[in-house]
Amino acid sequence: MRTPARHGAKRVRTPLVVHTAEMGVIEGRVVGPKDIPIAGAVITASGLSNTARTDRDGHFRLVGMPGTADGVALTARARGAETDGVGVVGKPVVFRLALED
């Protein structure tokens, strides 16, 4: 007599380890020459599908960001200028863009 073939996934013999990090908010501001706020700048979190746009005072807020000690690589873009920086949950970040007149 034949034994029926087993279908499905193999059993896992090692424990599953999941590393978690608290999620938080990264806030900041984007300014240009003479610290004038830049409205409409786009802030992008590298490797994450999270972006924000600055308000008329240059402030932005990224929600649901990982609370790692190393922070998250961010890019700010506006009017053809771009700069990179690092945002850390709970610590305000300021981007200074060198805009051309």
MIDO-434835 format. One record per residue (C-alpha): residue in one letter; x, y, z. Coordinates in Angstrom, 2 decimals, decimal comma. Last residue first. Layout:
REM residues N
residuo=a | c1=X | c2=Y | c3=Z;
...
***
This chain:
REM residues 101
residuo=d | c1=17,33 | c2=83,84 | c3=-7,18;
residuo=e | c1=18,92 | c2=80,45 | c3=-6,71;
residuo=l | c1=17,91 | c2=78,41 | c3=-3,69;
residuo=a | c1=20,51 | c2=76,98 | c3=-1,32;
residuo=l | c1=18,27 | c2=74,80 | c3=0,83;
residuo=r | c1=18,71 | c2=74,61 | c3=4,58;
residuo=f | c1=17,03 | c2=71,63 | c3=6,21;
residuo=v | c1=16,20 | c2=71,80 | c3=9,90;
residuo=v | c1=15,50 | c2=68,72 | c3=12,04;
residuo=p | c1=13,47 | c2=68,59 | c3=15,25;
residuo=k | c1=14,32 | c2=65,73 | c3=17,62;
residuo=g | c1=11,53 | c2=63,40 | c3=18,80;
residuo=v | c1=12,09 | c2=60,72 | c3=16,20;
residuo=v | c1=15,44 | c2=61,24 | c3=14,50;
residuo=g | c1=15,79 | c2=62,75 | c3=11,04;
residuo=v | c1=18,96 | c2=62,58 | c3=9,00;
residuo=g | c1=19,89 | c2=64,92 | c3=6,18;
residuo=d | c1=20,04 | c2=65,32 | c3=2,43;
residuo=t | c1=19,69 | c2=68,44 | c3=0,30;
residuo=e | c1=17,92 | c2=69,36 | c3=-2,93;
residuo=a | c1=17,37 | c2=72,49 | c3=-4,99;
residuo=g | c1=15,26 | c2=72,68 | c3=-8,16;
residuo=r | c1=12,51 | c2=74,76 | c3=-6,61;
residuo=a | c1=12,15 | c2=72,51 | c3=-3,56;
residuo=r | c1=13,54 | c2=69,17 | c3=-2,42;
residuo=a | c1=14,33 | c2=67,79 | c3=1,06;
residuo=t | c1=15,83 | c2=64,30 | c3=1,41;
residuo=l | c1=15,71 | c2=62,20 | c3=4,56;
residuo=a | c1=17,81 | c2=59,32 | c3=5,91;
residuo=v | c1=16,16 | c2=57,95 | c3=9,05;
residuo=g | c1=17,63 | c2=57,99 | c3=12,53;
residuo=d | c1=20,61 | c2=56,09 | c3=13,90;
residuo=a | c1=18,92 | c2=55,70 | c3=17,30;
residuo=t | c1=15,90 | c2=54,05 | c3=15,69;
residuo=g | c1=12,35 | c2=55,29 | c3=16,28;
residuo=p | c1=10,89 | c2=54,09 | c3=13,00;
residuo=m | c1=8,65 | c2=56,70 | c3=11,33;
residuo=g | c1=4,88 | c2=56,45 | c3=11,44;
residuo=v | c1=4,22 | c2=60,18 | c3=10,95;
residuo=l | c1=6,39 | c2=62,63 | c3=8,99;
residuo=r | c1=5,68 | c2=66,29 | c3=9,88;
residuo=f | c1=6,73 | c2=69,39 | c3=7,97;
residuo=h | c1=7,22 | c2=73,07 | c3=8,78;
residuo=g | c1=8,26 | c2=75,67 | c3=6,18;
residuo=d | c1=5,91 | c2=78,39 | c3=7,52;
residuo=r | c1=3,58 | c2=78,07 | c3=4,53;
residuo=d | c1=3,32 | c2=74,31 | c3=5,10;
residuo=t | c1=5,98 | c2=71,81 | c3=4,09;
residuo=r | c1=5,10 | c2=68,67 | c3=2,16;
residuo=a | c1=5,52 | c2=65,17 | c3=3,54;
residuo=t | c1=6,67 | c2=61,82 | c3=2,24;
residuo=n | c1=6,63 | c2=58,24 | c3=3,49;
residuo=s | c1=7,08 | c2=55,21 | c3=1,28;
residuo=l | c1=10,21 | c2=54,18 | c3=3,11;
residuo=g | c1=13,67 | c2=53,42 | c3=1,77;
residuo=s | c1=14,77 | c2=57,04 | c3=2,11;
residuo=a | c1=12,20 | c2=59,27 | c3=3,83;
residuo=t | c1=11,11 | c2=62,05 | c3=1,45;
residuo=i | c1=10,52 | c2=65,71 | c3=2,29;
residuo=v | c1=8,84 | c2=67,83 | c3=-0,39;
residuo=a | c1=9,07 | c2=71,62 | c3=-0,19;
residuo=g | c1=5,71 | c2=73,38 | c3=-0,63;
residuo=a | c1=6,48 | c2=76,42 | c3=1,52;
residuo=i | c1=10,09 | c2=77,44 | c3=2,13;
residuo=p | c1=10,71 | c2=79,42 | c3=5,30;
residuo=i | c1=13,24 | c2=82,31 | c3=5,06;
residuo=d | c1=16,37 | c2=81,44 | c3=7,06;
residuo=k | c1=18,43 | c2=84,18 | c3=5,33;
residuo=p | c1=18,69 | c2=81,88 | c3=2,28;
residuo=g | c1=16,24 | c2=78,98 | c3=2,34;
residuo=v | c1=14,40 | c2=77,18 | c3=5,10;
residuo=v | c1=12,85 | c2=73,74 | c3=5,56;
residuo=r | c1=11,48 | c2=72,85 | c3=8,99;
residuo=g | c1=11,22 | c2=69,83 | c3=11,17;
residuo=e | c1=9,20 | c2=66,99 | c3=12,54;
residuo=i | c1=9,84 | c2=63,27 | c3=12,73;
residuo=v | c1=7,02 | c2=61,38 | c3=14,39;
residuo=g | c1=7,06 | c2=57,97 | c3=16,01;
residuo=m | c1=7,05 | c2=54,23 | c3=15,56;
residuo=e | c1=8,67 | c2=52,08 | c3=18,19;
residuo=a | c1=11,03 | c2=49,47 | c3=16,90;
residuo=t | c1=10,53 | c2=45,75 | c3=16,55;
residuo=h | c1=12,86 | c2=42,84 | c3=15,96;
residuo=v | c1=11,09 | c2=39,58 | c3=15,20;
residuo=v | c1=12,75 | c2=36,25 | c3=15,89;
residuo=l | c1=11,02 | c2=33,09 | c3=14,66;
residuo=p | c1=12,17 | c2=30,05 | c3=16,56;
residuo=t | c1=14,05 | c2=27,31 | c3=14,72;
residuo=r | c1=12,61 | c2=24,00 | c3=13,53;
residuo=v | c1=10,16 | c2=25,30 | c3=10,99;
residuo=r | c1=8,07 | c2=22,53 | c3=9,51;
residuo=k | c1=8,11 | c2=22,13 | c3=5,77;
residuo=a | c1=5,39 | c2=23,79 | c3=3,78;
residuo=g | c1=2,61 | c2=21,98 | c3=2,08;
residuo=h | c1=1,94 | c2=18,67 | c3=0,42;
residuo=r | c1=2,48 | c2=15,22 | c3=1,84;
residuo=a | c1=2,29 | c2=12,32 | c3=-0,60;
residuo=p | c1=-0,08 | c2=9,51 | c3=0,36;
residuo=t | c1=1,63 | c2=6,33 | c3=1,56;
residuo=r | c1=1,23 | c2=3,49 | c3=-0,89;
residuo=m | c1=0,00 | c2=0,00 | c3=0,00;
***
